[in-house]
Amino acid sequence: MALRDQDREFRHPFVWKLNEKFVQSFQNYFYRYVTRRLGADDVLFLNYGYEEDPPIGVPLSASDEPNRFSIQLYHRTATQVDLNGKRVLEVGCGHGGGASYLMRTLHPASYTGLDLNPAGIDFCRKRHNLAGLEFVQGDAENLPFPDQSFDAVINIESSHLYPRFPRFLAEVARVLRPGGHFLYADGRSSYGIAGWEAALANAPMRMLSQRVINAEVMRALEKNMQQWQDMTDRVVPAFLHGLVRGYAPARRLCQDLQRTGSTDYRMYCFGKA
């Protein structure tokens, strides 16, 4: 089959949906595996990053500087509102680098990081020891918190893995207090955008702002591609390096962002009445 025909078949909506479910299942397993392989290397961030033109230039400590692009995605998403003195929940906290950075710099009263990956939560609890910062293992679609527990909920590059995304949005609204905010950044490929937009439009919160940030994510990927390649090489067995490098997630996303209409990456701010 010609490559063009293969691509056309892959992009048929039904085939794409089956592939999406497979990718979700694989990635949920893969993140546990990544934590086991990268925990000893102290990898704190798993998002693709963000950079503006001219550069955003967020002041960073020497210890934070190696993670500049990932931190900048957290910074731009979280600073859509003032988090000083607020109760904050991050759903999908990964290895906790964003939680630590936001706790240290934006000074919320408390910050709870939640993730489905128990190995990741164990890593976070050992690595990030800050007053007011805690980590909880749990499901994004069944948040283990009472109603109206938080002033803000943050979700960075995680929701594409949730099987029932509308259920997640309902849970976010449930745990937010009136006047609270949902601060959100993620991406979808072309066949997922309509469903994504419909779920967001029907969310029990009001959309206050949205931005397409394809250029900013692609710029960060291009500047940070060697670091992503090095991370891939540490995770993948050496005999598979040649095969995997061309299909690594960071490289594939960069290619998709370059193709107009293939993928959208967006940043949102929602408010709860």
Salt bridges, closest charged atoms under 4 A:
ASP5 OD1 - ARG8 NH1 2.72
ASP7 OD1 - ARG11 NE 3.09
GLU20 OE1 - LYS17 NZ 3.21
ASP41 OD2 - ARG234 NE 2.93
ASP42 OD1 - ARG127 NE 2.68
GLU52 OE2 - ARG76 NE 2.63
ASP64 OD2 - ARG104 NH1 2.97
GLU65 OE2 - ARG68 NE 2.78
GLU141 OE1 - ARG164 NE 3.02
ASP147 OD1 - ARG174 NH1 2.84
ASP151 OD2 - ARG87 NE 3.16
ASP151 OD1 - ARG177 NE 2.17
GLU171 OE2 - ARG174 NE 2.82
ASP186 OD1 - HIS160 ND1 3.11
ASP186 OD2 - ARG188 NH1 3.24
GLU197 OE2 - ARG266 NH1 2.90
GLU216 OE2 - ARG211 NH2 3.52
ASP233 OD1 - HIS241 ND1 3.82
ASP233 OD2 - ARG245 NH2 2.84
ASP256 OD1 - ARG259 NH2 2.55
ASP264 OD2 - ARG266 NH2 2.93
